[in-house]
């Protein structure tokens, strides 16, 4: 059964509408044990937490065992405080941790010939298809993958098969798929449904998941209306069609077409969600096509305290920095990123190639000027700069400050893509 719900109203779908969709999606199923794969706290605005809570209570009330495996990829595990904020009253012991280095099984590989074709000759190696062993556990009667469709720097439009092969994937798939995307060009992928990385993940879906796993996708599309995030679309089903419909709605609602480039773009990273440049650089990815040549992107980042989501990636960022595609590719060819290609991809995507500057405004006690400047960015003291660029006073879009300075402001970069069409 496929279920499509779209709200034409800015207020979005109601809790009652979501509850009805959840109940309808489970009708006719004889269930004893269910695995839910929601996103982690960096996707707090996805509404996946509420959906997970609704499914948990509906299923457990019917006597079904429910396990929850957040699709972390390489991110930091969800803390108990984050569990409460995002998922509500679900007991903490129902949450499992995805260990991307050790908990995976290999299902097969995507052949080099196919990848050469979809990358137009830019990629030449096969890529192993790995997923968390629990995803393939035959004792689960149903696997629910819950996530948000939104413009994305690696895959073009997030979710669907990416949630499985990256969110619960292993080292090789995560590393190589990110590098493949970076080599093909991030700005060519952003907001595109059938990007090279999407074709990679979908090949794995078609050859190793479809018809072999009781996997149902739930895909959300959200918007921000003032201070509130609203769920505008919910698409449920086993086929690719729900993703395609969700992606089209996200392209309509989540891509902001800005009429001209801005000399200064200012964006804000919510401190409880974005604590590293690894995920905080969404502030760069999602706004870079709005910054003028020679302009500045100012990232207000009061929660940033590290570069990587784990010690390995943090160390790689500190060692090599965001030093531009040519330099990182040369290091890559020299073998500097062996087994850590996602780091090379991240450093490429976080670079501006000298087209504009990036200033990270951090709290000095969490991330120092010396640290920020050591990786190739400019630095500002958040405590000082936020007096001028106050996220409580700025509104999304064009702002004119009291002294006449014009800026373009993006309050929640993770919710969309801002671009000037050229």
Number of C-alpha atoms within 10 A of each C-alpha: 12 15 14 15 17 16 14 10 10 13 15 19 19 13 13 9 12 17 16 11 18 19 13 13 18 15 9 8 9 10 15 16 17 21 22 23 26 27 27 26 25 20 18 19 22 29 24 26 23 17 21 24 16 19 20 24 15 16 19 14 10 11 12 16 16 20 19 21 22 23 28 24 24 22 20 15 18 19 12 13 11 17 18 15 13 24 23 15 12 17 11 14 9 12 17 15 15 26 18 23 13 11 16 21 16 13 14 13 16 18 15 13 13 18 23 16 13 18 19 11 12 14 20 15 15 16 20 19 26 26 24 25 15 19 23 18 12 11 11 20 16 22 23 22 28 26 28 31 31 31 28 23 26 29 26 25 29 25 28 29 23 25 24 22 24 27 27 28 31 26 23 20 23 25 23 22 23 23 25 23 26 24 16 20 16 20 18 14 23 24 29 20 21 16 21 26 27 25 18 27 22 19 19 24 19 14 14 16 17 13 11 11 17 17 22 20 24 30 28 29 28 25 22 19 11 9 7 10 17 21 27 24 23 27 22 26 19 20 16 15 13 21 27 17 17 29 28 18 20 27 21 10 18 23 19 17 13 16 11 14 18 22 18 20 25 24 24 23 26 19 15 13 18 23 22 22 23 22 19 26 22 24 27 23 24 26 25 24 22 25 25 18 14 11 17 21 27 24 24 29 28 24 21 26 19 20 25 24 17 14 10 11 19 17 15 18 21 17 11 18 24 23 18 17 20 11 13 22 18 11 14 17 11 10 12 16 18 13 12 20 22 24 26 28 26 25 23 25 27 26 23 18 14 11 13 17 20 22 19 25 27 26 20 18 8 12 22 17 18 11 15 22 14 16 17 19 19 18 21 21 18 20 14 13 14 17 10 12 19 14 18 8 9 19 14 14 15 15 15 11 12 8 6 8 10 15 20 23 24 26 22 17 21 28 26 24 28 22 21 17 12 6
